[in-house]
Amino acid sequence: MVYTLRTADNMIETHSVALTKQGKMMDTLVSSEKYLNTFQKLIGGLGNKMHELFNYFVASTSIYEFINILRQGVNIVKEFDTALVEMRKVSDESVSTLKSF
């Protein structure tokens, strides 16, 4: 048989009662947890969901920031290449001389 009781210090205890081979009753504590009323459960659940949402936003923002840094790097390389090509068009210097410029 299993029963549940609420103690004076707001704990919910689940006990199991069984008969031994000698015919004695044996009471065993199965679990013990802090009692929460419905409002406390709601607030706790809401807090957990807000924490999960915050973690999601931080992770997605970090990923997008990394992607933007990569895009900026590619754009810088493209601009440098375009500038080098333009300098080659208007100058009769060699490519190695222009790169060292």
C-alpha positions in Angstrom: 0.0 0.0 0.0 1.3 3.5 -0.8 0.2 6.7 0.9 1.2 10.4 0.8 1.3 12.9 3.6 2.2 16.5 4.0 4.5 17.3 6.9 4.6 20.4 9.1 7.6 21.7 7.2 5.7 21.7 3.9 7.2 18.5 2.5 5.2 15.9 0.6 6.3 12.4 1.6 5.3 9.2 -0.2 5.5 6.1 1.9 5.1 2.5 1.1 3.8 0.0 3.6 4.3 -3.8 3.3 4.1 -6.8 5.4 7.2 -8.8 6.2 7.4 -12.6 6.3 7.1 -12.4 10.1 3.8 -10.5 9.7 5.2 -7.1 10.8 4.4 -3.9 9.0 7.3 -2.2 7.3 7.0 1.5 6.4 9.4 2.8 3.8 9.9 6.4 2.6 9.7 6.3 -1.2 10.1 10.0 -2.0 10.1 13.4 -0.4 9.6 16.8 -2.2 8.8 20.3 -1.2 5.0 21.1 -1.4 4.1 23.8 -4.0 0.7 25.2 -4.4 -0.7 25.8 -7.9 0.5 29.5 -8.0 4.0 28.5 -7.1 4.0 25.7 -9.7 2.8 28.2 -12.3 5.4 30.8 -11.4 8.1 28.2 -11.3 7.1 26.8 -14.7 6.9 30.3 -16.2 10.4 31.1 -14.8 11.8 27.9 -16.4 10.3 28.8 -19.8 11.6 32.3 -19.6 15.1 30.9 -18.9 14.8 28.6 -21.9 13.7 31.5 -24.1 16.6 33.6 -22.9 19.1 30.8 -23.7 17.5 30.4 -27.2 17.9 34.2 -27.9 21.5 34.2 -26.7 22.4 31.2 -28.8 20.7 32.5 -32.0 22.2 36.0 -31.6 25.7 34.4 -31.3 25.2 32.4 -34.4 23.9 35.4 -36.4 26.8 37.6 -35.1 29.3 34.9 -36.3 27.6 34.8 -39.8 27.7 38.6 -40.0 31.4 38.6 -39.2 32.0 36.1 -42.0 30.0 38.3 -44.4 32.0 41.4 -43.5 35.3 39.4 -44.1 34.1 38.3 -47.5 33.1 41.9 -48.4 36.5 43.3 -47.3 38.3 40.7 -49.6 35.9 41.6 -52.5 36.6 45.4 -52.0 40.3 44.8 -51.8 40.2 42.7 -55.0 38.1 45.3 -56.8 40.5 48.1 -55.7 43.5 46.1 -56.9 41.8 45.4 -60.3 41.0 49.1 -60.7 44.6 50.1 -59.9 45.9 47.6 -62.5 43.5 49.2 -65.1 45.0 52.7 -64.6 48.6 51.7 -63.9 51.2 49.9 -65.9 52.9 48.5 -62.7 53.2 44.7 -62.1 50.8 42.9 -59.8 53.5 42.3 -57.2 54.3 46.0 -57.1 50.7 46.9 -56.6 50.2 44.3 -53.8 53.1 45.8 -52.0 51.7 49.3 -52.4 
